[in-house]
Amino acid sequence: MGDWRFYLCEPGVITVDDLPAGWGLLYVINGRVRKIHGWPGNHQWVVTVAKPFKANKQAECDYLFSALRRLEIRGVTENGADADRVQTYGL
């Protein structure tokens, strides 16, 4: 899914040399996400020829709908005060 794909891990778990073609790498350092490799420049977000993958917008919408539906089934979406329950369910 998506035009850009990244691995996210702690430093040293995955290195730039481990990456498949077209993938980027983000590290979590002291609770913050740091760009390590493959982060597109501002102009690349809109230029389609520079994107390493072709997004499937329908699949992305289906995935989002599925996640929201699971939240609704669990009663998390009934009111805004239940937003903290999302972490409880690991969603």
Stockholm file with secondary structure:
# STOCKHOLM 1.0

chainA/1-91         MGDWRFYLCEPGVITVDDLPAGWGLLYVINGRVRKIHGWPGNHQWVVTVAKPFKANKQAECDYLFSALRRLEIRGVTENGADADRVQTYGL
#=GR chainA/1-91 SS CCSSEEEEESBTTBCGGGCCTTEEEEEEETTEEEEEECCCCGGGGTCGGGCSSCCCHHHHHHHHHHHHHHHHHTTTTSSGGGGGHHHHHTC
#=GC SS_cons        CCSSEEEEESBTTBCGGGCCTTEEEEEEETTEEEEEECCCCGGGGTCGGGCSSCCCHHHHHHHHHHHHHHHHHTTTTSSGGGGGHHHHHTC
//
